[in-house]
Amino acid sequence: MMKRFLLLACIACTVPFAAFSQSHELRVGVTSGVSNFTGSGSTAKSTLNGSGQADYYTNTPYGKKYGINLGGAVNYRYVFANNFLLGLEGAFERLQTKVDLEGNDFMNGSRGLTKLNQQFLNFNPFVGYRVTFEPMTMDMQFGVDIAKVLNSKENGSIEDKNGNKTSFTYDRGKVIDVDIRPRVQFNVNYDRYTIFAGYSWGLKDYLGGMDGGNPGTARLNVFRLGLQYQFLTPIYRND
């Protein structure tokens, strides 16, 4: 079912619609925002496993606390004569989530924080509608993030009762291969500049492949804020 959905999404973005379009637009941009995990398998606090700095890792790294995202994107869209639009965005993103670390008997009451940094190559086919209020326009769009996981790494630190601080990193590899997230977004365009805000909610369970008992679900949600620049003058068609 998912393969059929992805195939239809790709076809929708490659159909030969140029003869009916009003204009096409090409933008580059930067993205920030926050992300976090939701679901019964996500947590605000976790514990640290391992016997020393070289092999420390977080027991449950899928944190409910928000981390800061960074990314860059290329955005291409057609705007039809009736103001409907169809487009595709390609982006490289680093999405971050956080979880607090609590001490246990092994760590002698330590405290700390783990940041889970994940890198994605993200494709976002979308449809939408443009509203004009001179001298600006606003695009309301709906699509889906098809996010290829490149890597996933923990960066953490702990502090014991004596004030000694220890930092650690742990490579989690690829827990899943591709994340799927429906996405809504609003863009405000003025001259060559666009500011936007969007939200994506994850469908893939990051704990779905774990052995043993049922740990619950953990899905990645993303809130984006960003700025785009239209570096090519729009080309209009009146066909």
Stockholm file with secondary structure:
# STOCKHOLM 1.0

chainA/1-239         MMKRFLLLACIACTVPFAAFSQSHELRVGVTSGVSNFTGSGSTAKSTLNGSGQADYYTNTPYGKKYGINLGGAVNYRYVFANNFLLGLEGAFERLQTKVDLEGNDFMNGSRGLTKLNQQFLNFNPFVGYRVTFEPMTMDMQFGVDIAKVLNSKENGSIEDKNGNKTSFTYDRGKVIDVDIRPRVQFNVNYDRYTIFAGYSWGLKDYLGGMDGGNPGTARLNVFRLGLQYQFLTPIYRND
#=GR chainA/1-239 SS CHHHHHHHHHHHTTSCCGGGEEEEEEEEEEEEEEEEEESTTCBSEECEESSSGGGCEESCCCBSEEEECEEEEEEEEEEETTSEEEEEEEEEEEEEEEEEEECCTTTTSCEEEEEEEEEEEEEEEEEEEEEEETTEEEEEEEEEEEEEEEEEEEEEEEECTTCCEEEEEEECCCSCSEEEEEEEEEEEEETTEEEEEEEEECCSCTTTTCCSSCCCCCEEEEEEEEEEEECSCCEECCC
#=GC SS_cons         CHHHHHHHHHHHTTSCCGGGEEEEEEEEEEEEEEEEEESTTCBSEECEESSSGGGCEESCCCBSEEEECEEEEEEEEEEETTSEEEEEEEEEEEEEEEEEEECCTTTTSCEEEEEEEEEEEEEEEEEEEEEEETTEEEEEEEEEEEEEEEEEEEEEEEECTTCCEEEEEEECCCSCSEEEEEEEEEEEEETTEEEEEEEEECCSCTTTTCCSSCCCCCEEEEEEEEEEEECSCCEECCC
//
